Amino acid sequence: MSRVLATFFGVGLMRPAPGTWGSAVAVVLGLAIDRFLGFPALVVATVAVTALGFWACARVCGPGDDPSEVVIDEVAGQWLALLFPAAAFWHRGLEDWAVVAYPGWIAAFLFFRLFDIWKPWLAGRADRRHDAAGVMLDDLWAGLFAGLAVMVAAAVAHGVVMR
């Protein structure tokens, strides 16, 4: 069961670029959760996949091992990044933001992939742990950075560009 969860039900076996596939599937599922079950459900799902990710990675990843097929970390990080625009739109009462405000989730995807690959600052430090917790933590940091970048980009776009 830990391998199934770690590969996020086989998504990590998709080639090429399993991490990108994991992020893309996470965006689609995250938007569906938010749209049909609501923002609070996306928060619960993010917490659950994060906890399950730490558990699965502890069982699947050996010391210094970060197999490319393990993508539950991408799902957790991508959902964390999606929480930022989802929270903003939920606060404003916009339920179908995935359709009408699509730059939010596109930006969350692009920024997450950027920070997941680049691994700046704390993401890089977590990646250099070379343990199962580091596999999850670097993507959670990337997700946090991506979420913040989405909000900064939205503030710039709506405060400067769209004036």
TAQUI-V690531 format. One record per backbone hydrogen bond with DSSP energy under -1.0 kcal/mol. CO is the residue of the C=O (numbers start at 1). NH is the residue of the N-H. Records with the same first field share a line. If there is no record, write none. Layout:
CO: NH, NH
This chain:
1: 5
2: 6
3: 7
4: 9
5: 8
6: 71, 72
7: 12
8: 11
10: 13
11: 14
17: 21
18: 22
19: 23
20: 24
21: 25
22: 26
23: 27
24: 28
25: 29
26: 30
27: 31
28: 32
29: 33
30: 34
31: 35
32: 36
33: 37, 38
38: 42
39: 43
40: 44
41: 45
42: 46
43: 47
44: 48
45: 49
46: 50
47: 51
48: 52
49: 53
50: 54
51: 55
52: 56
53: 57
54: 58
56: 60
57: 61
62: 65
67: 70
71: 75
72: 76
73: 77
74: 78
75: 79
76: 80
77: 81
78: 82
79: 83
82: 86
83: 87
84: 88
85: 89
86: 90
87: 91
88: 92
89: 94
90: 93
96: 99, 100
97: 101
101: 104
102: 106
103: 107
104: 108
105: 109
106: 110
107: 111
108: 112
109: 113
110: 114
111: 115
112: 116
113: 117
114: 118
115: 119
120: 123
121: 125
122: 126
123: 127
124: 128
126: 129
127: 130
130: 64
131: 135
132: 136
133: 137
134: 138
136: 140
137: 141
138: 142
139: 143
140: 144
141: 145
142: 146
143: 147
144: 148
145: 149
146: 150
147: 151
148: 152
149: 153
150: 154
151: 155
152: 156
153: 157
154: 158
155: 159
156: 160, 161
157: 162
